[in-house]
């Protein structure tokens, strides 16, 4: 049997302040993708983070969407 799908979403863009989590312009937030596991999402996150390493304000995040959809899921 296949592992249970746990939806993870990767998004990112430029932050207003490197110490915060508020995006500079929400219309420019990039949807990297939706992934069935944390491991797959982490690979996509890492690739985007490495590709934007020269931009100090660029940050990418993994959203554990399965927890938002069903809070009883740990």
Buried (B, 14 or more C-beta within 10 A) or exposed (E): EEEEEBBBBBBBBBBEEEEEEEBEEEEEEBEBBBBBBBEBBBEBBEEBBEEBEEEEEBBBBBBBBBBEEEEEEE
